């Protein structure tokens, strides 16, 4: 998918790709090894693409939340640290293009 949209973005000399990673991909996490590794890939993939395509006017950003209220996490109730999916999405969009990644807060 990324390869397909990048071709069009390079031709237009602008674009934005947001890849959803997770803070759990930035450190070893027992019992979540596969999930953690897949999120680490997304994070590293995004960082590498950002270096490759930044000069072409394309922003590629890793969105790396700490906690979003979903059935997967233990703190299902939103609080100061744990956001609802909607809150997280809105806060993340505020920081798009301010850097190479956002934590959604």
Secondary structure, 3 states (H helix, E strand, C coil): CHHHHHHHHHHHCCEEEEEECCHHHHCCCCCCHHHHHHHHHHHHHHHHHHHHHHHHCEEEEEECCCCECCCCCCCCCCCCCCECHHHHHHHHHHCCCCCCEECCC
